């Protein structure tokens, strides 16, 4: 008897804040818009960075420069707390 393969695929991504590898469904994707602003969107064009939905990981991503490095933009171009600010504007973490 032949084994049947599961058609469901789990996509694994790494949080730029805590470096934990988890299912993409548990993370939020942040991308840079042509204006230079960050947006939280799974479908935005361009490079994206994935972050856990909590303020601790957002702060770690901002502090370490992990998001800027992943997005390939200058850390100074994003501002002081770009990941935290983007998640707050999207209503995904508290102010």
C-alpha positions as a Markdown table, in Angstrom:
| # | Residue | x | y | z |
|---|---|---|---|---|
| 1 | Unk | 0.0 | 0.0 | 0.0 |
| 2 | Unk | 1.4 | 3.4 | -1.0 |
| 3 | Unk | 1.6 | 6.3 | 1.5 |
| 4 | Unk | -0.5 | 9.3 | 0.8 |
| 5 | Unk | 1.1 | 12.7 | 1.0 |
| 6 | Unk | -0.6 | 15.5 | 2.8 |
| 7 | Unk | -1.4 | 18.3 | 0.4 |
| 8 | Unk | -1.3 | 20.9 | 3.2 |
| 9 | Unk | 2.0 | 22.7 | 3.4 |
| 10 | Unk | 3.3 | 24.5 | 6.5 |
| 11 | Unk | 5.2 | 27.6 | 5.6 |
| 12 | Unk | 7.9 | 28.4 | 8.2 |
| 13 | Unk | 9.2 | 31.9 | 8.7 |
| 14 | Unk | 11.6 | 33.5 | 11.2 |
| 15 | Unk | 10.7 | 36.4 | 13.5 |
| 16 | Unk | 13.2 | 39.3 | 13.0 |
| 17 | Unk | 12.8 | 40.1 | 16.7 |
| 18 | Unk | 13.2 | 36.9 | 18.6 |
| 19 | Unk | 14.6 | 34.7 | 15.7 |
| 20 | Unk | 12.1 | 32.0 | 16.5 |
| 21 | Unk | 11.0 | 29.8 | 13.5 |
| 22 | Unk | 7.3 | 29.3 | 13.4 |
| 23 | Unk | 4.4 | 28.8 | 11.0 |
| 24 | Unk | 3.8 | 32.0 | 9.0 |
| 25 | Unk | 0.2 | 32.1 | 10.1 |
| 26 | Unk | 1.5 | 33.1 | 13.6 |
| 27 | Unk | 3.5 | 36.0 | 12.4 |
| 28 | Unk | 2.8 | 39.4 | 10.7 |
| 29 | Unk | 4.6 | 40.5 | 7.6 |
| 30 | Unk | 6.1 | 44.0 | 7.4 |
| 31 | Unk | 7.1 | 45.5 | 4.0 |
| 32 | Unk | 8.5 | 48.8 | 2.8 |
| 33 | Unk | 6.2 | 50.9 | 0.6 |
| 34 | Unk | 7.7 | 53.0 | -2.3 |
| 35 | Unk | 7.2 | 56.0 | -0.1 |
| 36 | Unk | 9.6 | 54.5 | 2.5 |
| 37 | Unk | 6.9 | 53.9 | 5.1 |
| 38 | Unk | 6.4 | 50.4 | 6.6 |
| 39 | Unk | 3.1 | 48.6 | 6.1 |
| 40 | Unk | 1.7 | 45.4 | 7.7 |
| 41 | Unk | 0.5 | 43.3 | 4.8 |
| 42 | Unk | 0.9 | 39.7 | 3.6 |
| 43 | Unk | 0.4 | 40.8 | 0.0 |
| 44 | Unk | 2.4 | 44.0 | -0.3 |
| 45 | Unk | 5.0 | 43.9 | -3.1 |
| 46 | Unk | 8.7 | 43.7 | -2.3 |
| 47 | Unk | 10.8 | 42.3 | 0.5 |
| 48 | Unk | 9.2 | 41.5 | 3.7 |
| 49 | Unk | 10.2 | 40.9 | 7.3 |
| 50 | Unk | 8.2 | 38.7 | 9.6 |
| 51 | Unk | 7.6 | 39.5 | 13.3 |
| 52 | Unk | 5.7 | 38.0 | 16.2 |
| 53 | Unk | 2.5 | 39.8 | 17.2 |
| 54 | Unk | 3.8 | 41.2 | 20.5 |
| 55 | Unk | 5.6 | 44.4 | 21.6 |
| 56 | Unk | 8.6 | 42.5 | 22.9 |
| 57 | Unk | 9.5 | 41.2 | 19.4 |
| 58 | Unk | 8.7 | 44.5 | 17.8 |
| 59 | Unk | 11.1 | 46.3 | 20.2 |
| 60 | Unk | 13.8 | 43.7 | 19.6 |
| 61 | Unk | 13.5 | 44.0 | 15.8 |
| 62 | Unk | 13.8 | 47.8 | 16.2 |
| 63 | Unk | 16.7 | 47.6 | 18.7 |
| 64 | Unk | 18.8 | 45.0 | 16.8 |
| 65 | Unk | 18.2 | 46.4 | 13.4 |
| 66 | Unk | 16.9 | 43.0 | 12.2 |
| 67 | Unk | 14.0 | 44.4 | 10.3 |
| 68 | Unk | 16.1 | 47.0 | 8.5 |
| 69 | Unk | 18.7 | 44.3 | 7.6 |
| 70 | Unk | 16.0 | 41.9 | 6.3 |
| 71 | Unk | 14.2 | 44.7 | 4.3 |
| 72 | Unk | 17.6 | 45.9 | 3.0 |
| 73 | Unk | 17.1 | 49.5 | 3.9 |
| 74 | Unk | 19.2 | 51.9 | 6.0 |
| 75 | Unk | 18.4 | 51.6 | 9.7 |
| 76 | Unk | 18.3 | 55.4 | 9.9 |
| 77 | Unk | 15.8 | 55.6 | 7.0 |
| 78 | Unk | 13.2 | 53.8 | 9.0 |
| 79 | Unk | 13.2 | 56.0 | 12.1 |
| 80 | Unk | 13.5 | 55.1 | 15.8 |
| 81 | Unk | 10.8 | 52.4 | 16.3 |
| 82 | Unk | 9.5 | 51.6 | 12.9 |
| 83 | Unk | 8.3 | 48.0 | 13.6 |
| 84 | Unk | 6.5 | 48.9 | 16.8 |
| 85 | Unk | 4.9 | 51.9 | 15.1 |
| 86 | Unk | 3.7 | 49.9 | 12.1 |
| 87 | Unk | 2.1 | 47.2 | 14.3 |
| 88 | Unk | 0.4 | 49.9 | 16.4 |
| 89 | Unk | -1.0 | 51.7 | 13.4 |
| 90 | Unk | -2.4 | 48.3 | 12.2 |
| 91 | Unk | -4.0 | 47.8 | 15.6 |
| 92 | Unk | -2.0 | 44.6 | 16.2 |
| 93 | Unk | -0.3 | 45.6 | 19.4 |
| 94 | Unk | -1.3 | 48.2 | 22.1 |
| 95 | Unk | 0.2 | 51.7 | 22.2 |
